[in-house]
């Protein structure tokens, strides 16, 4: 379904863009109807004709039959038709003269259908992924977040027993490096599933606090790599607090970070 | 020998000796050092004629060709590789002795270059039809940006292929482009006529739909910003609160109002001639408002004549300054009435400032989306739209105000794009956003100062090398300035393709309805940018996919991304270094 939706979207888009390029292209009227290209009447009651937006026609010497900015008077229309010109590009847009308007509408319907299909396909993929997670086939965002919390908390608990600052820094850099590399993408890449499950507003609220947690993990890793033990440990503890709130928001238990104060 | 002849001969000898001295002097030495071919080329540029019959007239930039001996020690360029198309002989030539036009489009008697200093024309090597442009820009920054974007950037490439390999050839073959446009010029003509306006429309529509779809997330973000000011947990606040944001918005509104009010009240004919007397306008006479414009006069009598609608002089054919004559005067000044023409000038400035602030916010979202997804930021397109918007509101004569607000928008959205990258980088190393935000605000003034210095440097180099500060005839052609001029003239002449913007916006909005809200923005971007950059960018995306497939994602991240970032930064730095060397060595 996803594949069909994409083909439908691109074909419709191509058709729509091609149709749109003709918005300013007018077909020259048949003989006897040259005055049809009149678009208004001046205050002195003289007719106002559409004006060419680009050169029209081509003589044998390569010169245009009519230059850009020329008014499409009946005489000029007759001359252009005699030179074999069928369409001209003008400066005025009139939907009644847009010959490819129906094609444009069809393309819009195609794009709409494609959009609906992609949404259905995304919803189906999200529910399949949820089902796979429930069946324990794959590590989903909930499990990844729980694992991330577990790694962080275990590390905080281990710190007193690690010995000197160098060992602490090494442990933080090692374990947090692996956790952020392996677990964070599982949560970030599950955007579609989480949006489908939580709604965009709640997902944004979750990501807000999760991103703060991830940022603190990054800071812990960064500080540990620089040998700044105190800063690394502090960032680790802050990350742990944020991840607890993130977990709560993911499961819908609470939505506020304010209690941290 | 007649009397006096000896004296005349002596005088003639003295003149010849003087000429010999002059010819041996430094001035004539310098002139004589330039090859004859260069002198001829200069003559052709000045006269606007081609060298060979039928050949296009050379332009100033052609003179930098090393073949003409312009520079004695030229900087090496890709053009000097002299990689040319294979010579098919003259089997399809229109005239005997000429080369096949497929390989010698510029009719200079030799096959065209495949690689010039800026591009690699793969389409011509492959023998694609002339209306299909398959050209890669020699732009390391585009390659690097494509690599960093990876698979997601393929949508941009797909949009470019759609525009340049499907839409343009179809439009050309259907005869919807002017018949005078040759196949080889079709891509450029199509880009100018509809690709770019439709692309901007797609960008707008896609961004608007993306914004609507993201409203819950935007509200959550605002809530988070508001809450950020109250979070005082371990480590203190992480982000600036809502208060600085509100203050910044109000300050921006006030500054825009002051600018719009000041510029909007400048007389339309400031420093010019009085419409009534034809004499130079006087600063001592208070301008009169008409049609949304302030009009200056030479004296009080002229002002009263204008205001009362009386005849301008005692003569029998004197002009009567009725509404029709005043409108005709505005038309002669390319000043159409704006949508807000009937408002009080200060109220009008207030409305323009308000719209400006909202538009800058919306444009900031568009730019942030584009930067976040692709690393491209269509700043010029947004600036051109701003100019159109202000000209529509204030009137087509308010060019100064429109450009001023356009410049403000450029600065604001450039910072938005920059912040996207900075915050992302900061996130990766765990930087605290509030510190980044404060630092950015404090260091913002450095940007314009460095920019002005860089422009002065470029101008100095151009003056040394080409005798022209900027623009045509130099490598810094400032095409966006010409685009801005074209847009302003388009609005003044009623030639703006508003329908194309609208139709593009409709298509962009429909694209954004799908599960990937950014699709409209990406496709719009690909139609808005020239294909040569899209092609190189796409190459970067494909390189990323291949590197991931063969070396693994980790290798791509740890080695590929830093290398790509180096390509982006290195290109600009190298250009700057070259300019400094040229300036230093003369």
HADDOCK unambig.tbl for C-alpha pairs under 7 A between the chains (distance, minus, plus):
assign (segid A and resid 14 and name CA) (segid B and resid 162 and name CA) 6.70 0.50 0.50
assign (segid A and resid 14 and name CA) (segid B and resid 167 and name CA) 6.75 0.50 0.50
assign (segid A and resid 18 and name CA) (segid B and resid 167 and name CA) 5.71 0.50 0.50
assign (segid A and resid 20 and name CA) (segid B and resid 500 and name CA) 6.79 0.50 0.50
assign (segid A and resid 20 and name CA) (segid B and resid 503 and name CA) 6.56 0.50 0.50
assign (segid A and resid 21 and name CA) (segid B and resid 194 and name CA) 6.03 0.50 0.50
assign (segid A and resid 25 and name CA) (segid B and resid 176 and name CA) 6.97 0.50 0.50
assign (segid A and resid 54 and name CA) (segid B and resid 178 and name CA) 6.43 0.50 0.50
assign (segid A and resid 55 and name CA) (segid B and resid 178 and name CA) 5.80 0.50 0.50
assign (segid A and resid 56 and name CA) (segid B and resid 178 and name CA) 5.63 0.50 0.50
assign (segid A and resid 56 and name CA) (segid B and resid 179 and name CA) 6.46 0.50 0.50
assign (segid A and resid 57 and name CA) (segid B and resid 178 and name CA) 6.92 0.50 0.50
assign (segid A and resid 57 and name CA) (segid B and resid 179 and name CA) 5.45 0.50 0.50
assign (segid A and resid 58 and name CA) (segid B and resid 179 and name CA) 5.78 0.50 0.50
assign (segid A and resid 58 and name CA) (segid B and resid 180 and name CA) 5.87 0.50 0.50
assign (segid A and resid 62 and name CA) (segid B and resid 180 and name CA) 6.83 0.50 0.50
assign (segid A and resid 64 and name CA) (segid B and resid 180 and name CA) 6.27 0.50 0.50
assign (segid A and resid 91 and name CA) (segid B and resid 495 and name CA) 5.79 0.50 0.50
assign (segid A and resid 93 and name CA) (segid B and resid 499 and name CA) 6.63 0.50 0.50
assign (segid A and resid 108 and name CA) (segid B and resid 507 and name CA) 6.93 0.50 0.50
assign (segid A and resid 111 and name CA) (segid B and resid 510 and name CA) 6.07 0.50 0.50
assign (segid A and resid 111 and name CA) (segid B and resid 511 and name CA) 6.58 0.50 0.50
assign (segid A and resid 112 and name CA) (segid B and resid 510 and name CA) 6.06 0.50 0.50
assign (segid A and resid 115 and name CA) (segid B and resid 511 and name CA) 6.86 0.50 0.50
assign (segid A and resid 115 and name CA) (segid B and resid 513 and name CA) 5.60 0.50 0.50
assign (segid A and resid 115 and name CA) (segid B and resid 514 and name CA) 3.83 0.50 0.50
assign (segid A and resid 115 and name CA) (segid B and resid 515 and name CA) 6.88 0.50 0.50
assign (segid A and resid 116 and name CA) (segid B and resid 514 and name CA) 6.36 0.50 0.50
assign (segid A and resid 118 and name CA) (segid B and resid 514 and name CA) 5.74 0.50 0.50
assign (segid A and resid 118 and name CA) (segid B and resid 515 and name CA) 5.64 0.50 0.50
assign (segid A and resid 119 and name CA) (segid B and resid 514 and name CA) 5.76 0.50 0.50
assign (segid A and resid 119 and name CA) (segid B and resid 515 and name CA) 4.84 0.50 0.50
assign (segid A and resid 122 and name CA) (segid B and resid 515 and name CA) 6.59 0.50 0.50
assign (segid A and resid 200 and name CA) (segid B and resid 216 and name CA) 5.90 0.50 0.50
assign (segid A and resid 200 and name CA) (segid B and resid 217 and name CA) 5.91 0.50 0.50
assign (segid A and resid 201 and name CA) (segid B and resid 216 and name CA) 4.43 0.50 0.50
assign (segid A and resid 201 and name CA) (segid B and resid 217 and name CA) 4.93 0.50 0.50
assign (segid A and resid 201 and name CA) (segid B and resid 220 and name CA) 5.92 0.50 0.50
assign (segid A and resid 204 and name CA) (segid B and resid 217 and name CA) 5.20 0.50 0.50
assign (segid A and resid 204 and name CA) (segid B and resid 220 and name CA) 6.10 0.50 0.50
assign (segid A and resid 205 and name CA) (segid B and resid 220 and name CA) 5.93 0.50 0.50
assign (segid A and resid 215 and name CA) (segid B and resid 427 and name CA) 5.40 0.50 0.50
assign (segid A and resid 215 and name CA) (segid B and resid 428 and name CA) 6.90 0.50 0.50
assign (segid A and resid 215 and name CA) (segid B and resid 430 and name CA) 4.65 0.50 0.50
assign (segid A and resid 216 and name CA) (segid B and resid 430 and name CA) 5.65 0.50 0.50
assign (segid A and resid 218 and name CA) (segid B and resid 428 and name CA) 6.10 0.50 0.50
assign (segid A and resid 218 and name CA) (segid B and resid 429 and name CA) 5.41 0.50 0.50
assign (segid A and resid 218 and name CA) (segid B and resid 430 and name CA) 4.63 0.50 0.50
assign (segid A and resid 219 and name CA) (segid B and resid 429 and name CA) 5.64 0.50 0.50
assign (segid A and resid 219 and name CA) (segid B and resid 430 and name CA) 3.75 0.50 0.50
assign (segid A and resid 219 and name CA) (segid B and resid 431 and name CA) 6.61 0.50 0.50
assign (segid A and resid 222 and name CA) (segid B and resid 429 and name CA) 5.86 0.50 0.50
assign (segid A and resid 238 and name CA) (segid B and resid 234 and name CA) 6.57 0.50 0.50
assign (segid A and resid 258 and name CA) (segid B and resid 231 and name CA) 6.11 0.50 0.50
assign (segid A and resid 260 and name CA) (segid B and resid 233 and name CA) 5.37 0.50 0.50
assign (segid A and resid 261 and name CA) (segid B and resid 231 and name CA) 6.31 0.50 0.50
assign (segid A and resid 261 and name CA) (segid B and resid 232 and name CA) 5.36 0.50 0.50
assign (segid A and resid 261 and name CA) (segid B and resid 233 and name CA) 4.16 0.50 0.50
